[in-house]
């Protein structure tokens, strides 16, 4: 990988000759490490990379990005050296919006169409509702994080961890609060839109509307769980196995 690619992505499985690369984009306040266990459930010929946004983990000293266009442009540029092999993108919550914006840039600026784009726990551009939690101070942000749920909220009970994590949470929620997607954007890649059946932030009907954001094939899957269905209980394994299923060479439309 190039130096720029190394900055923006963590490779959790290295494959000498990958059939495709799965690039995963975390939620607001999240980190690449949330995908570190996925290799055990993925096809052996799929290379796995997690996006490392600024302001967390080993990029703790880098200023957070608060504009979607800046983040999507940077990630797109960092992905281009990897585009000699087919790409698939997976994004959850904020990461789903980022994945869609990156997919649009790859296709319309560089002629690279991902084999599939997984969008999880997020409204599509035409239905997007931007949160104003970033305008309510840290207490408002913490209340929003608590409302959305997920195992990660327990780390915020520690003052030390809260001090470490809050810059990324502030930056990411500001990014999503500032985000004004073009409702007319379309990509040619197949889209798989996934959601938890008890998600307090995204409805199944809103998730189904991702079909309007692609001119390619569309699939909808509803999982058991809340907004963070993919990190609770056996949710990670179930979701990763479904990704495996979709990326299998036998799957229709697989690159």
C-alpha positions as CSV (number, residue, x, y, z in Angstrom):
1,X,0.0,0.0,0.0
2,X,1.1,3.6,-0.5
3,X,2.1,5.8,2.4
4,X,-1.3,7.7,2.2
5,X,-3.2,4.4,2.2
6,X,-1.2,3.2,5.2
7,X,-2.3,6.4,7.1
8,X,-6.0,5.9,6.3
9,X,-6.5,2.1,6.5
10,X,-5.6,-0.7,8.8
11,X,-5.2,-4.1,7.1
12,X,-6.7,-6.8,9.3
13,X,-6.1,-9.5,6.8
14,X,-3.3,-9.5,4.2
15,X,-3.9,-11.6,1.1
16,X,-1.1,-12.0,-1.5
17,X,-3.5,-12.1,-4.5
18,X,-6.9,-11.0,-3.2
19,X,-10.1,-11.7,-5.2
20,X,-11.4,-8.5,-3.7
21,X,-10.8,-6.0,-0.9
22,X,-13.5,-5.3,1.7
23,X,-13.1,-1.8,3.1
24,X,-15.0,-1.1,6.3
25,X,-16.0,2.4,7.6
26,X,-17.0,2.8,11.2
27,X,-19.7,4.8,12.9
28,X,-19.4,8.3,14.5
29,X,-16.9,8.1,17.3
30,X,-15.9,4.6,16.1
31,X,-12.5,3.2,15.0
32,X,-11.1,0.7,12.5
33,X,-10.6,-1.8,15.3
34,X,-14.3,-2.6,15.5
35,X,-13.7,-4.8,12.4
36,X,-10.6,-6.6,13.6
37,X,-12.4,-9.9,14.4
38,X,-14.1,-10.1,11.0
39,X,-11.4,-12.1,9.1
40,X,-12.4,-15.3,10.8
41,X,-15.8,-15.1,9.1
42,X,-14.8,-13.9,5.7
43,X,-13.7,-15.9,2.6
44,X,-10.0,-16.6,2.6
45,X,-9.3,-14.7,-0.6
46,X,-10.9,-11.4,0.7
47,X,-8.6,-8.8,2.1
48,X,-10.0,-6.8,5.0
49,X,-9.3,-3.1,5.7
50,X,-10.7,-0.8,8.3
51,X,-10.8,3.0,7.8
52,X,-8.9,4.9,10.5
53,X,-10.4,8.4,10.7
54,X,-8.3,11.2,12.3
55,X,-8.6,11.9,16.0
56,X,-8.6,8.3,17.4
57,X,-6.3,5.3,18.2
58,X,-2.9,5.8,16.5
59,X,-4.2,9.0,14.8
60,X,-5.1,10.6,18.1
61,X,-3.0,13.6,17.4
62,X,-4.6,14.4,14.0
63,X,-7.4,16.9,14.0
64,X,-10.8,15.4,13.4
65,X,-12.5,16.1,10.0
66,X,-15.9,17.9,10.4
67,X,-16.8,18.1,6.7
68,X,-18.1,15.1,4.7
69,X,-16.5,16.3,1.4
70,X,-13.1,16.5,3.0
71,X,-13.3,13.1,4.6
72,X,-14.7,11.4,1.5
73,X,-12.1,13.0,-0.8
74,X,-9.3,11.9,1.4
75,X,-10.6,8.3,1.7
76,X,-11.2,8.1,-2.0
77,X,-7.6,9.2,-2.8
78,X,-6.2,6.7,-0.3
79,X,-8.2,3.9,-1.9
80,X,-7.2,4.5,-5.5
81,X,-3.8,2.6,-5.1
82,X,-5.9,-0.4,-4.1
83,X,-8.3,-0.2,-7.0
84,X,-6.4,-2.6,-9.2
85,X,-8.4,-5.3,-7.4
86,X,-12.2,-5.2,-7.0
87,X,-13.4,-3.3,-4.0
88,X,-16.4,-3.8,-1.7
89,X,-17.4,-1.1,0.9
90,X,-19.2,-1.6,4.2
91,X,-20.2,1.3,6.4
92,X,-22.3,1.5,9.5
93,X,-24.3,4.6,10.6
94,X,-22.0,7.6,9.7
95,X,-19.8,5.1,7.9
96,X,-22.7,4.2,5.6
97,X,-22.9,7.8,4.4
98,X,-19.2,7.9,4.0
99,X,-19.2,4.6,2.0
100,X,-21.8,6.0,-0.3
101,X,-20.0,9.3,-0.9
102,X,-16.7,7.4,-1.5
103,X,-18.4,5.0,-3.9
104,X,-19.9,7.9,-5.8
105,X,-16.5,9.6,-6.1
106,X,-14.7,6.4,-7.1
107,X,-17.3,5.8,-9.9
108,X,-17.9,9.3,-11.2
109,X,-14.4,10.7,-10.8
110,X,-12.2,7.7,-11.4
111,X,-14.4,5.1,-13.2
112,X,-14.0,2.6,-10.4
113,X,-17.3,0.9,-9.5
114,X,-17.3,-1.1,-6.3
115,X,-18.6,-4.7,-6.5
116,X,-21.1,-4.0,-3.7
117,X,-21.7,-1.2,-1.2
118,X,-23.1,-2.3,2.2
119,X,-24.9,0.5,4.0
120,X,-26.0,-0.3,7.6
121,X,-28.0,1.7,10.1
122,X,-28.4,4.9,8.1
123,X,-30.9,6.9,6.1
124,X,-30.2,7.3,2.4
125,X,-29.4,10.7,0.9
126,X,-33.0,11.4,-0.1
127,X,-34.2,10.7,3.5
128,X,-31.3,11.9,5.5
129,X,-32.1,13.7,8.8
130,X,-29.1,15.4,10.2
131,X,-28.7,15.4,14.0
132,X,-28.1,18.7,15.8
133,X,-26.6,16.9,18.9
134,X,-23.2,18.5,18.2
135,X,-24.8,21.9,19.0
136,X,-25.9,20.8,22.5
137,X,-22.4,20.5,24.1
138,X,-20.8,17.4,25.5
139,X,-23.8,16.5,27.7
140,X,-26.1,16.6,24.6
141,X,-23.6,14.4,22.7
142,X,-23.4,11.9,25.5
143,X,-27.2,11.8,25.7
144,X,-27.3,11.1,22.0
145,X,-24.7,8.3,22.2
146,X,-26.6,6.8,25.1
147,X,-29.8,6.9,23.1
148,X,-28.3,5.1,20.2
149,X,-27.0,2.4,22.5
150,X,-24.3,-0.1,21.8
151,X,-21.5,-1.7,23.8
152,X,-19.2,1.2,23.3
153,X,-21.2,3.5,25.7
154,X,-19.8,1.7,28.7
155,X,-16.3,3.2,28.0
156,X,-17.7,6.7,28.4
157,X,-18.5,6.0,32.1
158,X,-14.7,6.4,32.8
159,X,-13.6,10.0,33.0
160,X,-10.2,9.0,31.5
161,X,-11.8,7.2,28.6
162,X,-14.3,10.0,28.1
163,X,-11.5,12.5,27.8
164,X,-9.8,10.3,25.2
165,X,-12.9,9.5,23.1
166,X,-14.8,12.8,23.2
167,X,-12.8,14.7,20.5
168,X,-13.7,12.0,17.9
169,X,-17.3,12.0,19.0
170,X,-17.5,15.8,18.8
171,X,-15.8,15.9,15.4
172,X,-17.9,13.1,13.9
173,X,-21.2,14.4,15.1
174,X,-20.3,17.8,13.8
175,X,-19.5,16.2,10.4
176,X,-22.9,14.5,10.3
177,X,-24.7,17.6,11.6
178,X,-23.1,19.6,8.8
179,X,-23.8,17.0,6.1
180,X,-26.2,18.0,3.4
181,X,-26.3,15.1,0.9
182,X,-27.5,15.6,-2.7
183,X,-30.8,13.6,-2.8
184,X,-30.3,13.0,-6.5
185,X,-27.0,11.2,-6.2
186,X,-26.9,7.7,-7.7
187,X,-24.3,5.0,-7.9
188,X,-24.1,2.1,-10.3
189,X,-22.8,-0.4,-7.7
190,X,-25.2,-2.9,-6.1
191,X,-26.4,-1.7,-2.7
192,X,-27.1,-4.0,0.3
193,X,-29.0,-2.0,2.9
194,X,-29.2,-3.4,6.4
195,X,-30.8,-2.3,9.7
196,X,-31.8,-3.6,13.1
197,X,-35.5,-4.2,13.7
198,X,-35.4,-2.1,16.9
199,X,-33.2,0.7,15.6
200,X,-34.3,4.0,17.3
201,X,-32.7,6.1,14.6
202,X,-33.5,4.4,11.2
203,X,-36.7,2.7,10.2
204,X,-37.0,-0.3,7.9
205,X,-38.9,1.9,5.4
206,X,-36.1,4.4,5.3
207,X,-33.6,1.6,4.8
208,X,-35.6,0.3,1.9
209,X,-35.4,3.7,0.3
210,X,-31.6,3.1,-0.4
211,X,-33.0,1.4,-3.5
212,X,-33.4,4.9,-4.9
213,X,-29.7,5.6,-4.5
214,X,-28.5,2.9,-7.0
215,X,-29.1,2.1,-10.6
216,X,-27.8,-1.4,-9.8
217,X,-29.2,-4.4,-7.9
218,X,-30.6,-3.7,-4.4
219,X,-31.0,-5.9,-1.3
220,X,-32.6,-5.3,2.1
221,X,-31.9,-7.3,5.2
222,X,-33.4,-6.7,8.7
223,X,-31.5,-8.0,11.7
224,X,-32.6,-8.5,15.3
225,X,-31.3,-5.7,17.4
226,X,-31.0,-1.9,17.9
227,X,-28.9,0.7,16.1
228,X,-25.8,-1.3,17.1
229,X,-27.2,-4.7,16.3
230,X,-23.8,-5.6,14.7
231,X,-21.8,-5.3,18.0
232,X,-24.3,-6.8,20.5
233,X,-24.5,-10.5,21.4
234,X,-23.9,-12.7,18.4
235,X,-24.7,-9.8,16.0
236,X,-21.1,-9.3,14.8
237,X,-20.8,-13.0,13.8
238,X,-24.2,-13.0,12.1
239,X,-23.5,-9.9,10.2
240,X,-20.0,-10.9,9.1
241,X,-21.4,-14.3,8.0
242,X,-24.0,-12.4,5.8
243,X,-21.2,-10.3,4.4
244,X,-19.3,-13.6,3.7
245,X,-22.4,-15.0,2.0
246,X,-22.7,-11.9,-0.3
247,X,-19.0,-11.9,-1.1
248,X,-18.9,-15.6,-1.9
249,X,-17.9,-16.3,-5.6
250,X,-21.1,-18.2,-5.9
251,X,-23.3,-15.2,-5.0
252,X,-25.1,-13.6,-7.9
253,X,-23.5,-10.2,-8.8
254,X,-20.3,-10.8,-6.8
255,X,-17.3,-9.2,-8.5
